[in-house]
Amino acid sequence: MKKDFDVWNTQKKITQNESGRFYSVREIWWCKLGVNIGSEQDGKGDNFLRPCIIVRGFGADTCLVLPLTTSSKNHFLRVPVGLVDGKEARANLSQLRLIDTRRLVEKIGFLEKEKFEILIKRIRELF
């Protein structure tokens, strides 16, 4: 699959000049994840977006997120989180990453506390 890094670089330059967003843990946001290397999770569409759950904050400018997928493949690193933007979603634990809050585009919703606690437990099991 050919990836268009040049188009993403143009979008990334625009994102660099935006302001950070205010967020809370457990929120689900559309995030500009961009075009990435190899099997790293990419964003989709013109703005390279992917829904992500905010797992932890590190101040006003940085947060730890879990990208979501609609893939129905059963895998211990993909934890079901329910409907997100009208589609069944799974948190992709193997893609846990730190992002700048300028990558946050739009809040989609809020993950239920019980489901969030399951995610945190699964993350801790990885380390």
Contacts in CASP RR format, 6 or more apart in sequence:
PFRMAT RR
TARGET T0000
AUTHOR 0000-0000-0000
METHOD contacts of the structure
MODEL  1
MKKDFDVWNTQKKITQNESGRFYSVREIWWCKLGVNIGSEQDGKGDNFLR
PCIIVRGFGADTCLVLPLTTSSKNHFLRVPVGLVDGKEARANLSQLRLID
TRRLVEKIGFLEKEKFEILIKRIRELF
3 35 0 8 1.000
3 42 0 8 1.000
4 35 0 8 1.000
5 35 0 8 1.000
7 35 0 8 1.000
8 34 0 8 1.000
8 35 0 8 1.000
8 48 0 8 1.000
11 32 0 8 1.000
11 34 0 8 1.000
11 47 0 8 1.000
11 48 0 8 1.000
12 32 0 8 1.000
12 34 0 8 1.000
15 32 0 8 1.000
15 102 0 8 1.000
15 103 0 8 1.000
16 102 0 8 1.000
18 102 0 8 1.000
19 102 0 8 1.000
20 60 0 8 1.000
20 61 0 8 1.000
20 100 0 8 1.000
20 101 0 8 1.000
20 102 0 8 1.000
20 104 0 8 1.000
21 29 0 8 1.000
21 101 0 8 1.000
21 102 0 8 1.000
21 104 0 8 1.000
22 60 0 8 1.000
22 101 0 8 1.000
23 29 0 8 1.000
23 54 0 8 1.000
23 57 0 8 1.000
23 63 0 8 1.000
23 101 0 8 1.000
23 104 0 8 1.000
23 107 0 8 1.000
24 54 0 8 1.000
25 54 0 8 1.000
25 55 0 8 1.000
25 56 0 8 1.000
25 57 0 8 1.000
25 116 0 8 1.000
26 53 0 8 1.000
26 54 0 8 1.000
26 110 0 8 1.000
26 111 0 8 1.000
26 113 0 8 1.000
26 116 0 8 1.000
27 53 0 8 1.000
27 54 0 8 1.000
27 107 0 8 1.000
27 109 0 8 1.000
27 110 0 8 1.000
27 111 0 8 1.000
28 51 0 8 1.000
28 52 0 8 1.000
28 53 0 8 1.000
28 54 0 8 1.000
28 68 0 8 1.000
28 84 0 8 1.000
28 107 0 8 1.000
28 108 0 8 1.000
28 109 0 8 1.000
28 110 0 8 1.000
28 111 0 8 1.000
29 51 0 8 1.000
29 52 0 8 1.000
29 54 0 8 1.000
29 65 0 8 1.000
29 104 0 8 1.000
29 105 0 8 1.000
29 106 0 8 1.000
29 107 0 8 1.000
29 108 0 8 1.000
30 49 0 8 1.000
30 50 0 8 1.000
30 51 0 8 1.000
30 52 0 8 1.000
30 104 0 8 1.000
30 105 0 8 1.000
30 106 0 8 1.000
30 108 0 8 1.000
31 49 0 8 1.000
31 50 0 8 1.000
31 51 0 8 1.000
31 52 0 8 1.000
31 65 0 8 1.000
31 67 0 8 1.000
31 99 0 8 1.000
31 103 0 8 1.000
31 104 0 8 1.000
31 105 0 8 1.000
32 43 0 8 1.000
32 47 0 8 1.000
32 48 0 8 1.000
32 49 0 8 1.000
32 103 0 8 1.000
32 105 0 8 1.000
33 41 0 8 1.000
33 42 0 8 1.000
33 43 0 8 1.000
33 48 0 8 1.000
33 49 0 8 1.000
33 50 0 8 1.000
33 52 0 8 1.000
33 67 0 8 1.000
33 99 0 8 1.000
33 103 0 8 1.000
34 42 0 8 1.000
34 43 0 8 1.000
34 48 0 8 1.000
35 42 0 8 1.000
35 43 0 8 1.000
35 48 0 8 1.000
36 42 0 8 1.000
40 95 0 8 1.000
41 50 0 8 1.000
41 67 0 8 1.000
41 69 0 8 1.000
41 92 0 8 1.000
41 95 0 8 1.000
42 48 0 8 1.000
42 50 0 8 1.000
43 49 0 8 1.000
43 50 0 8 1.000
44 50 0 8 1.000
47 105 0 8 1.000
49 105 0 8 1.000
50 67 0 8 1.000
50 68 0 8 1.000
51 67 0 8 1.000
51 68 0 8 1.000
51 84 0 8 1.000
51 85 0 8 1.000
51 89 0 8 1.000
51 108 0 8 1.000
52 65 0 8 1.000
52 66 0 8 1.000
52 67 0 8 1.000
52 68 0 8 1.000
52 99 0 8 1.000
53 65 0 8 1.000
53 66 0 8 1.000
53 68 0 8 1.000
53 81 0 8 1.000
53 91 0 8 1.000
53 111 0 8 1.000
53 116 0 8 1.000
53 119 0 8 1.000
54 63 0 8 1.000
54 64 0 8 1.000
54 65 0 8 1.000
55 63 0 8 1.000
55 64 0 8 1.000
55 65 0 8 1.000
55 66 0 8 1.000
55 96 0 8 1.000
55 119 0 8 1.000
55 120 0 8 1.000
55 123 0 8 1.000
56 63 0 8 1.000
56 64 0 8 1.000
57 63 0 8 1.000
57 64 0 8 1.000
58 64 0 8 1.000
58 98 0 8 1.000
60 101 0 8 1.000
61 100 0 8 1.000
61 101 0 8 1.000
61 102 0 8 1.000
62 98 0 8 1.000
62 99 0 8 1.000
62 100 0 8 1.000
62 101 0 8 1.000
63 98 0 8 1.000
63 99 0 8 1.000
63 101 0 8 1.000
63 104 0 8 1.000
64 96 0 8 1.000
64 97 0 8 1.000
64 98 0 8 1.000
64 99 0 8 1.000
65 96 0 8 1.000
65 97 0 8 1.000
65 98 0 8 1.000
65 99 0 8 1.000
66 91 0 8 1.000
66 92 0 8 1.000
66 93 0 8 1.000
66 95 0 8 1.000
66 96 0 8 1.000
66 119 0 8 1.000
66 123 0 8 1.000
67 91 0 8 1.000
67 92 0 8 1.000
67 95 0 8 1.000
67 97 0 8 1.000
68 81 0 8 1.000
68 84 0 8 1.000
68 89 0 8 1.000
68 90 0 8 1.000
68 91 0 8 1.000
68 92 0 8 1.000
69 78 0 8 1.000
69 89 0 8 1.000
69 90 0 8 1.000
69 92 0 8 1.000
70 87 0 8 1.000
70 88 0 8 1.000
70 89 0 8 1.000
70 90 0 8 1.000
71 78 0 8 1.000
71 90 0 8 1.000
72 88 0 8 1.000
77 92 0 8 1.000
77 93 0 8 1.000
77 94 0 8 1.000
78 90 0 8 1.000
78 91 0 8 1.000
78 92 0 8 1.000
78 93 0 8 1.000
79 90 0 8 1.000
79 91 0 8 1.000
79 93 0 8 1.000
79 118 0 8 1.000
79 119 0 8 1.000
79 122 0 8 1.000
80 88 0 8 1.000
80 89 0 8 1.000
80 90 0 8 1.000
81 89 0 8 1.000
81 90 0 8 1.000
81 91 0 8 1.000
81 111 0 8 1.000
81 115 0 8 1.000
81 119 0 8 1.000
82 88 0 8 1.000
82 89 0 8 1.000
82 115 0 8 1.000
83 89 0 8 1.000
84 108 0 8 1.000
84 109 0 8 1.000
85 108 0 8 1.000
91 119 0 8 1.000
93 119 0 8 1.000
93 122 0 8 1.000
93 123 0 8 1.000
93 126 0 8 1.000
96 123 0 8 1.000
111 119 0 8 1.000
END
